[in-house]
Amino acid sequence: MTRRPTDGKAEHGAFTPEELATARADLAAAEADAEYLSSSGASAA
């Protein structure tokens, strides 16, 4: 079953600005790691 972005909101309630900022920072860090790994030829596993 595919979860929609609204599913979490329904289960959790509205996200606070702090929760959104943390999630954005985590995503940015993961994207930076993925970009580094893809440019260096390294493997994530």
PDB file of N, CA, C and O in Angstrom:
ATOM      1  N   MET A   1       0.846  -1.188   0.000  1.00  0.00           N
ATOM      2  CA  MET A   1       0.000   0.000   0.000  1.00  0.00           C
ATOM      3  C   MET A   1       0.884   1.240   0.000  1.00  0.00           C
ATOM      4  O   MET A   1       1.794   1.356   0.821  1.00  0.00           O
ATOM      5  N   THR A   2       0.626   2.146  -0.895  1.00  0.00           N
ATOM      6  CA  THR A   2       1.395   3.377  -0.985  1.00  0.00           C
ATOM      7  C   THR A   2       0.807   4.407  -0.038  1.00  0.00           C
ATOM      8  O   THR A   2      -0.401   4.646  -0.015  1.00  0.00           O
ATOM      9  N   ARG A   3       1.690   5.008   0.739  1.00  0.00           N
ATOM     10  CA  ARG A   3       1.222   6.051   1.661  1.00  0.00           C
ATOM     11  C   ARG A   3       1.225   7.397   0.965  1.00  0.00           C
ATOM     12  O   ARG A   3       2.161   7.730   0.238  1.00  0.00           O
ATOM     13  N   ARG A   4       0.197   8.151   1.186  1.00  0.00           N
ATOM     14  CA  ARG A   4       0.126   9.510   0.674  1.00  0.00           C
ATOM     15  C   ARG A   4       0.741  10.442   1.708  1.00  0.00           C
ATOM     16  O   ARG A   4       0.731  10.129   2.899  1.00  0.00           O
ATOM     17  N   PRO A   5       1.278  11.583   1.278  1.00  0.00           N
ATOM     18  CA  PRO A   5       1.847  12.538   2.243  1.00  0.00           C
ATOM     19  C   PRO A   5       0.854  12.958   3.317  1.00  0.00           C
ATOM     20  O   PRO A   5       1.254  13.287   4.434  1.00  0.00           O
ATOM     21  N   THR A   6      -0.427  12.951   2.996  1.00  0.00           N
ATOM     22  CA  THR A   6      -1.429  13.365   3.975  1.00  0.00           C
ATOM     23  C   THR A   6      -1.682  12.297   5.035  1.00  0.00           C
ATOM     24  O   THR A   6      -2.253  12.606   6.081  1.00  0.00           O
ATOM     25  N   ASP A   7      -1.273  11.042   4.793  1.00  0.00           N
ATOM     26  CA  ASP A   7      -1.502   9.982   5.775  1.00  0.00           C
ATOM     27  C   ASP A   7      -0.832  10.290   7.103  1.00  0.00           C
ATOM     28  O   ASP A   7      -1.432  10.102   8.161  1.00  0.00           O
ATOM     29  N   GLY A   8       0.406  10.762   7.056  1.00  0.00           N
ATOM     30  CA  GLY A   8       1.125  11.087   8.281  1.00  0.00           C
ATOM     31  C   GLY A   8       0.454  12.203   9.043  1.00  0.00           C
ATOM     32  O   GLY A   8       0.378  12.168  10.272  1.00  0.00           O
ATOM     33  N   LYS A   9      -0.029  13.187   8.326  1.00  0.00           N
ATOM     34  CA  LYS A   9      -0.713  14.302   8.979  1.00  0.00           C
ATOM     35  C   LYS A   9      -1.973  13.817   9.670  1.00  0.00           C
ATOM     36  O   LYS A   9      -2.281  14.264  10.774  1.00  0.00           O
ATOM     37  N   ALA A  10      -2.701  12.917   9.044  1.00  0.00           N
ATOM     38  CA  ALA A  10      -3.925  12.399   9.645  1.00  0.00           C
ATOM     39  C   ALA A  10      -3.609  11.615  10.913  1.00  0.00           C
ATOM     40  O   ALA A  10      -4.361  11.686  11.885  1.00  0.00           O
ATOM     41  N   GLU A  11      -2.519  10.878  10.915  1.00  0.00           N
ATOM     42  CA  GLU A  11      -2.142  10.074  12.079  1.00  0.00           C
ATOM     43  C   GLU A  11      -1.520  10.924  13.176  1.00  0.00           C
ATOM     44  O   GLU A  11      -1.716  10.650  14.361  1.00  0.00           O
ATOM     45  N   HIS A  12      -0.779  11.941  12.796  1.00  0.00           N
ATOM     46  CA  HIS A  12       0.059  12.690  13.723  1.00  0.00           C
ATOM     47  C   HIS A  12      -0.538  14.026  14.116  1.00  0.00           C
ATOM     48  O   HIS A  12      -0.285  14.511  15.219  1.00  0.00           O
ATOM     49  N   GLY A  13      -1.313  14.623  13.251  1.00  0.00           N
ATOM     50  CA  GLY A  13      -1.767  15.986  13.450  1.00  0.00           C
ATOM     51  C   GLY A  13      -0.838  16.899  12.663  1.00  0.00           C
ATOM     52  O   GLY A  13       0.045  16.417  11.955  1.00  0.00           O
ATOM     53  N   ALA A  14      -1.021  18.175  12.775  1.00  0.00           N
ATOM     54  CA  ALA A  14      -0.180  19.118  12.035  1.00  0.00           C
ATOM     55  C   ALA A  14       1.253  19.053  12.554  1.00  0.00           C
ATOM     56  O   ALA A  14       1.492  18.925  13.755  1.00  0.00           O
ATOM     57  N   PHE A  15       2.194  19.143  11.629  1.00  0.00           N
ATOM     58  CA  PHE A  15       3.597  19.143  12.017  1.00  0.00           C
ATOM     59  C   PHE A  15       4.006  20.533  12.470  1.00  0.00           C
ATOM     60  O   PHE A  15       3.556  21.533  11.911  1.00  0.00           O
ATOM     61  N   THR A  16       4.856  20.592  13.479  1.00  0.00           N
ATOM     62  CA  THR A  16       5.336  21.887  13.963  1.00  0.00           C
ATOM     63  C   THR A  16       6.433  22.393  13.040  1.00  0.00           C
ATOM     64  O   THR A  16       7.036  21.605  12.312  1.00  0.00           O
ATOM     65  N   PRO A  17       6.701  23.684  13.056  1.00  0.00           N
ATOM     66  CA  PRO A  17       7.811  24.213  12.251  1.00  0.00           C
ATOM     67  C   PRO A  17       9.148  23.542  12.588  1.00  0.00           C
ATOM     68  O   PRO A  17       9.988  23.358  11.707  1.00  0.00           O
ATOM     69  N   GLU A  18       9.344  23.181  13.844  1.00  0.00           N
ATOM     70  CA  GLU A  18      10.580  22.505  14.240  1.00  0.00           C
ATOM     71  C   GLU A  18      10.690  21.118  13.625  1.00  0.00           C
ATOM     72  O   GLU A  18      11.766  20.710  13.189  1.00  0.00           O
ATOM     73  N   GLU A  19       9.565  20.390  13.592  1.00  0.00           N
ATOM     74  CA  GLU A  19       9.561  19.057  12.977  1.00  0.00           C
ATOM     75  C   GLU A  19       9.834  19.157  11.476  1.00  0.00           C
ATOM     76  O   GLU A  19      10.579  18.352  10.918  1.00  0.00           O
ATOM     77  N   LEU A  20       9.229  20.146  10.832  1.00  0.00           N
ATOM     78  CA  LEU A  20       9.472  20.337   9.400  1.00  0.00           C
ATOM     79  C   LEU A  20      10.922  20.710   9.136  1.00  0.00           C
ATOM     80  O   LEU A  20      11.524  20.214   8.183  1.00  0.00           O
ATOM     81  N   ALA A  21      11.486  21.570   9.961  1.00  0.00           N
ATOM     82  CA  ALA A  21      12.886  21.970   9.781  1.00  0.00           C
ATOM     83  C   ALA A  21      13.817  20.776   9.963  1.00  0.00           C
ATOM     84  O   ALA A  21      14.783  20.621   9.216  1.00  0.00           O
ATOM     85  N   THR A  22      13.531  19.940  10.942  1.00  0.00           N
ATOM     86  CA  THR A  22      14.345  18.745  11.167  1.00  0.00           C
ATOM     87  C   THR A  22      14.257  17.802   9.978  1.00  0.00           C
ATOM     88  O   THR A  22      15.270  17.267   9.527  1.00  0.00           O
ATOM     89  N   ALA A  23      13.051  17.599   9.471  1.00  0.00           N
ATOM     90  CA  ALA A  23      12.858  16.717   8.315  1.00  0.00           C
ATOM     91  C   ALA A  23      13.591  17.263   7.092  1.00  0.00           C
ATOM     92  O   ALA A  23      14.223  16.507   6.355  1.00  0.00           O
ATOM     93  N   ARG A  24      13.506  18.571   6.877  1.00  0.00           N
ATOM     94  CA  ARG A  24      14.197  19.181   5.731  1.00  0.00           C
ATOM     95  C   ARG A  24      15.712  19.032   5.866  1.00  0.00           C
ATOM     96  O   ARG A  24      16.400  18.752   4.885  1.00  0.00           O
ATOM     97  N   ALA A  25      16.229  19.219   7.075  1.00  0.00           N
ATOM     98  CA  ALA A  25      17.665  19.071   7.297  1.00  0.00           C
ATOM     99  C   ALA A  25      18.109  17.629   7.058  1.00  0.00           C
ATOM    100  O   ALA A  25      19.162  17.387   6.469  1.00  0.00           O
ATOM    101  N   ASP A  26      17.301  16.673   7.519  1.00  0.00           N
ATOM    102  CA  ASP A  26      17.618  15.256   7.302  1.00  0.00           C
ATOM    103  C   ASP A  26      17.626  14.919   5.810  1.00  0.00           C
ATOM    104  O   ASP A  26      18.509  14.205   5.334  1.00  0.00           O
ATOM    105  N   LEU A  27      16.638  15.437   5.079  1.00  0.00           N
ATOM    106  CA  LEU A  27      16.578  15.186   3.636  1.00  0.00           C
ATOM    107  C   LEU A  27      17.758  15.827   2.924  1.00  0.00           C
ATOM    108  O   LEU A  27      18.340  15.222   2.024  1.00  0.00           O
ATOM    109  N   ALA A  28      18.116  17.034   3.312  1.00  0.00           N
ATOM    110  CA  ALA A  28      19.249  17.716   2.683  1.00  0.00           C
ATOM    111  C   ALA A  28      20.543  16.941   2.926  1.00  0.00           C
ATOM    112  O   ALA A  28      21.372  16.813   2.025  1.00  0.00           O
ATOM    113  N   ALA A  29      20.714  16.428   4.138  1.00  0.00           N
ATOM    114  CA  ALA A  29      21.911  15.648   4.450  1.00  0.00           C
ATOM    115  C   ALA A  29      21.944  14.356   3.642  1.00  0.00           C
ATOM    116  O   ALA A  29      22.997  13.965   3.138  1.00  0.00           O
ATOM    117  N   ALA A  30      20.800  13.694   3.518  1.00  0.00           N
ATOM    118  CA  ALA A  30      20.731  12.454   2.739  1.00  0.00           C
ATOM    119  C   ALA A  30      21.018  12.725   1.261  1.00  0.00           C
ATOM    120  O   ALA A  30      21.704  11.940   0.606  1.00  0.00           O
ATOM    121  N   GLU A  31      20.496  13.832   0.739  1.00  0.00           N
ATOM    122  CA  GLU A  31      20.760  14.185  -0.652  1.00  0.00           C
ATOM    123  C   GLU A  31      22.240  14.501  -0.867  1.00  0.00           C
ATOM    124  O   GLU A  31      22.813  14.122  -1.889  1.00  0.00           O
ATOM    125  N   ALA A  32      22.857  15.188   0.084  1.00  0.00           N
ATOM    126  CA  ALA A  32      24.284  15.498  -0.023  1.00  0.00           C
ATOM    127  C   ALA A  32      25.106  14.209  -0.003  1.00  0.00           C
ATOM    128  O   ALA A  32      26.065  14.070  -0.763  1.00  0.00           O
ATOM    129  N   ASP A  33      24.732  13.269   0.865  1.00  0.00           N
ATOM    130  CA  ASP A  33      25.427  11.976   0.911  1.00  0.00           C
ATOM    131  C   ASP A  33      25.276  11.232  -0.411  1.00  0.00           C
ATOM    132  O   ASP A  33      26.244  10.679  -0.933  1.00  0.00           O
ATOM    133  N   ALA A  34      24.070  11.221  -0.946  1.00  0.00           N
ATOM    134  CA  ALA A  34      23.820  10.510  -2.202  1.00  0.00           C
ATOM    135  C   ALA A  34      24.596  11.154  -3.344  1.00  0.00           C
ATOM    136  O   ALA A  34      25.150  10.453  -4.191  1.00  0.00           O
ATOM    137  N   GLU A  35      24.637  12.468  -3.371  1.00  0.00           N
ATOM    138  CA  GLU A  35      25.378  13.155  -4.426  1.00  0.00           C
ATOM    139  C   GLU A  35      26.870  12.862  -4.309  1.00  0.00           C
ATOM    140  O   GLU A  35      27.534  12.624  -5.317  1.00  0.00           O
ATOM    141  N   TYR A  36      27.402  12.877  -3.085  1.00  0.00           N
ATOM    142  CA  TYR A  36      28.806  12.563  -2.872  1.00  0.00           C
ATOM    143  C   TYR A  36      29.115  11.135  -3.327  1.00  0.00           C
ATOM    144  O   TYR A  36      30.102  10.893  -4.022  1.00  0.00           O
ATOM    145  N   LEU A  37      28.260  10.198  -2.926  1.00  0.00           N
ATOM    146  CA  LEU A  37      28.498   8.812  -3.282  1.00  0.00           C
ATOM    147  C   LEU A  37      28.435   8.606  -4.787  1.00  0.00           C
ATOM    148  O   LEU A  37      29.239   7.858  -5.343  1.00  0.00           O
ATOM    149  N   SER A  38      27.497   9.257  -5.447  1.00  0.00           N
ATOM    150  CA  SER A  38      27.367   9.075  -6.895  1.00  0.00           C
ATOM    151  C   SER A  38      28.535   9.738  -7.636  1.00  0.00           C
ATOM    152  O   SER A  38      28.967   9.234  -8.673  1.00  0.00           O
ATOM    153  N   SER A  39      29.044  10.848  -7.125  1.00  0.00           N
ATOM    154  CA  SER A  39      30.139  11.532  -7.805  1.00  0.00           C
ATOM    155  C   SER A  39      31.499  10.882  -7.516  1.00  0.00           C
ATOM    156  O   SER A  39      32.430  11.009  -8.311  1.00  0.00           O
ATOM    157  N   SER A  40      31.610  10.190  -6.383  1.00  0.00           N
ATOM    158  CA  SER A  40      32.880   9.574  -6.022  1.00  0.00           C
ATOM    159  C   SER A  40      32.995   8.130  -6.522  1.00  0.00           C
ATOM    160  O   SER A  40      34.066   7.527  -6.464  1.00  0.00           O
ATOM    161  N   GLY A  41      31.895   7.595  -7.006  1.00  0.00           N
ATOM    162  CA  GLY A  41      31.894   6.206  -7.451  1.00  0.00           C
ATOM    163  C   GLY A  41      31.791   5.221  -6.319  1.00  0.00           C
ATOM    164  O   GLY A  41      31.924   4.015  -6.529  1.00  0.00           O
ATOM    165  N   ALA A  42      31.554   5.719  -5.107  1.00  0.00           N
ATOM    166  CA  ALA A  42      31.429   4.848  -3.932  1.00  0.00           C
ATOM    167  C   ALA A  42      30.050   4.207  -3.917  1.00  0.00           C
ATOM    168  O   ALA A  42      29.139   4.620  -4.636  1.00  0.00           O
ATOM    169  N   SER A  43      29.925   3.196  -3.085  1.00  0.00           N
ATOM    170  CA  SER A  43      28.652   2.488  -2.960  1.00  0.00           C
ATOM    171  C   SER A  43      28.074   2.749  -1.578  1.00  0.00           C
ATOM    172  O   SER A  43      28.818   2.806  -0.599  1.00  0.00           O
ATOM    173  N   ALA A  44      26.757   2.910  -1.484  1.00  0.00           N
ATOM    174  CA  ALA A  44      26.104   3.160  -0.195  1.00  0.00           C
ATOM    175  C   ALA A  44      26.061   1.899   0.646  1.00  0.00           C
ATOM    176  O   ALA A  44      25.937   1.998   1.867  1.00  0.00           O
ATOM    177  N   ALA A  45      26.156   0.729   0.057  1.00  0.00           N
ATOM    178  CA  ALA A  45      26.065  -0.518   0.827  1.00  0.00           C
ATOM    179  C   ALA A  45      27.405  -1.154   1.028  1.00  0.00           C
ATOM    180  O   ALA A  45      27.501  -2.208   1.655  1.00  0.00           O
TER     181      ALA A  45
END
